[in-house]
Structure formats: C-alpha cells, structure tokens
Amino acid sequence: MVSGGKAGSPVHAGSFIRERKIILDSELLVHAPELMRILTHELFHFVWRRLDNATRQSWDELVRGQLALPGELGWSAEWRKQALTPVDPDDGTRRWREYLCESFCDSAAWYFSGRQRHPEYTLPAKLRRNRDHWFARLLAERQLPL
C-alpha cells in the first residue's frame, strides 16, 4: 500500500473515514504490539473527527507549545512536523491541520499502547508527560468520544 506523491510512500495502514473503513498491511499480523499501535492510531482518526472544537483547540495549544523541540510519537506526525513552515500554525494551513491530526493519533497510540520505547518515540520525556496528562484529563472528564 502506498500513499502520496507520484510513486507514493509505503504505509502500514490507512483510514477511510467516510467509508468507515481501515485497511491494514497483512504483515502486521505477525507482530502483535506493532499491529495494536498502528490500529490504535488508525482508530483515533475516527475519534479526531468527532472531537469538539474546544478539545481540538486544547490539543492545538498543547502541541503548538512543543514545536520548538524536535521529536514526535510516531513517524506520521514526525515528518509532518518537519515539513511545517513558521506561518503554518498561525495561518491554520492544511499542513498544520494534518500535523495536528497525526500528532493526536500517534500520541493516542503511544498513550494506549503502554509501550515506553519504540524507535519512532523521539519526543522528549517532559513533552510526553504533558501529552500523557492531557489524555488522562480528557479520559477522566469523559471528553474523548470513544
């Protein structure tokens, strides 16, 4: 499966929100922890779509405060973060909105996986704690539309 560009880039999965469908690479079946991480990421695309504006704004503010430091909790957010320009956050560009969604989904996959180490977890520990607290608070307040 490939995504984007002329030749595309290999991907492990894809979500099709309007069709209510997720496609997963069959090779994930032999590695359960990676399957769960990627499936959780894909499921959270559906959660992102259902978040209210206040919750999305809260996520925007959290990650906006973390832009100065490199790193993310998954490659899909990492490469989008690296591609951002200085005007993207303030202008609310498509690049910025896609980064917000992917950082949310990667962070949810990290949060719910229980795994502390993975080659794609490059976000510094302090920033991980901020995201951990954000998800914990929303779960406690029942504000994640799961």
CORWO-V825697 format. One record per residue. RES is the residue in one small letter. SS is DSSP state (h for helix, s for strand, l for the rest). D_FIRST is the distance of its C-alpha to the first C-alpha in Angstrom with 1 decimal. Layout:
# CORWO-V825697
res:RES ss:SS d_first:D_FIRST
res:RES ss:SS d_first:D_FIRST
This chain:
# CORWO-V825697
res:m ss:l d_first:0.0
res:v ss:s d_first:3.8
res:s ss:s d_first:7.0
res:g ss:l d_first:10.6
res:g ss:l d_first:12.8
res:k ss:l d_first:13.3
res:a ss:l d_first:10.9
res:g ss:l d_first:8.6
res:s ss:s d_first:8.2
res:p ss:s d_first:5.9
res:v ss:l d_first:5.9
res:h ss:l d_first:7.3
res:a ss:s d_first:7.7
res:g ss:s d_first:8.7
res:s ss:s d_first:12.2
res:f ss:s d_first:13.7
res:i ss:l d_first:17.3
res:r ss:l d_first:19.2
res:e ss:l d_first:17.7
res:r ss:l d_first:18.2
res:k ss:s d_first:14.8
res:i ss:s d_first:12.4
res:i ss:s d_first:9.2
res:l ss:s d_first:8.9
res:d ss:l d_first:7.4
res:s ss:h d_first:10.4
res:e ss:h d_first:11.5
res:l ss:h d_first:12.8
res:l ss:h d_first:15.4
res:v ss:h d_first:17.4
res:h ss:l d_first:17.9
res:a ss:h d_first:19.4
res:p ss:h d_first:20.3
res:e ss:h d_first:16.9
res:l ss:h d_first:15.5
res:m ss:h d_first:18.4
res:r ss:h d_first:17.9
res:i ss:h d_first:14.4
res:l ss:h d_first:15.3
res:t ss:h d_first:18.5
res:h ss:h d_first:16.8
res:e ss:h d_first:14.8
res:l ss:h d_first:18.1
res:f ss:h d_first:20.0
res:h ss:h d_first:18.2
res:f ss:h d_first:20.3
res:v ss:h d_first:23.3
res:w ss:h d_first:23.1
res:r ss:h d_first:23.3
res:r ss:h d_first:26.5
res:l ss:l d_first:28.2
res:d ss:l d_first:31.5
res:n ss:h d_first:32.3
res:a ss:h d_first:34.6
res:t ss:h d_first:32.0
res:r ss:h d_first:29.5
res:q ss:h d_first:32.4
res:s ss:h d_first:33.2
res:w ss:h d_first:29.7
res:d ss:h d_first:30.0
res:e ss:h d_first:33.3
res:l ss:h d_first:32.2
res:v ss:h d_first:29.3
res:r ss:h d_first:31.4
res:g ss:l d_first:34.0
res:q ss:l d_first:31.5
res:l ss:l d_first:30.2
res:a ss:l d_first:32.8
res:l ss:l d_first:31.4
res:p ss:l d_first:28.2
res:g ss:l d_first:25.7
res:e ss:l d_first:23.4
res:l ss:l d_first:22.1
res:g ss:l d_first:18.4
res:w ss:h d_first:16.3
res:s ss:h d_first:15.0
res:a ss:h d_first:18.7
res:e ss:h d_first:19.9
res:w ss:h d_first:18.3
res:r ss:h d_first:19.3
res:k ss:h d_first:22.8
res:q ss:h d_first:23.1
res:a ss:h d_first:22.4
res:l ss:l d_first:25.1
res:t ss:l d_first:28.3
res:p ss:l d_first:31.7
res:v ss:l d_first:32.1
res:d ss:h d_first:28.8
res:p ss:h d_first:30.1
res:d ss:h d_first:33.4
res:d ss:h d_first:32.1
res:g ss:l d_first:29.3
res:t ss:l d_first:26.8
res:r ss:h d_first:23.3
res:r ss:h d_first:22.2
res:w ss:h d_first:24.6
res:r ss:h d_first:23.6
res:e ss:h d_first:19.9
res:y ss:h d_first:21.1
res:l ss:h d_first:23.4
res:c ss:h d_first:20.8
res:e ss:h d_first:18.4
res:s ss:h d_first:21.5
res:f ss:h d_first:22.7
res:c ss:h d_first:19.6
res:d ss:h d_first:19.4
res:s ss:h d_first:23.1
res:a ss:h d_first:23.1
res:a ss:h d_first:20.7
res:w ss:h d_first:23.1
res:y ss:h d_first:26.2
res:f ss:h d_first:25.4
res:s ss:h d_first:24.0
res:g ss:l d_first:27.4
res:r ss:l d_first:26.0
res:q ss:l d_first:27.9
res:r ss:l d_first:26.2
res:h ss:l d_first:22.6
res:p ss:l d_first:21.7
res:e ss:l d_first:20.0
res:y ss:l d_first:23.3
res:t ss:l d_first:25.2
res:l ss:l d_first:27.2
res:p ss:l d_first:30.9
res:a ss:h d_first:32.5
res:k ss:h d_first:34.8
res:l ss:h d_first:32.0
res:r ss:h d_first:30.2
res:r ss:h d_first:33.5
res:n ss:h d_first:33.6
res:r ss:h d_first:30.2
res:d ss:h d_first:31.3
res:h ss:h d_first:34.5
res:w ss:h d_first:32.8
res:f ss:h d_first:30.7
res:a ss:h d_first:33.7
res:r ss:h d_first:35.9
res:l ss:h d_first:33.7
res:l ss:h d_first:33.4
res:a ss:h d_first:37.1
res:e ss:l d_first:37.8
res:r ss:l d_first:35.3
res:q ss:l d_first:33.6
res:l ss:l d_first:30.0
res:p ss:l d_first:29.0
res:l ss:l d_first:27.5
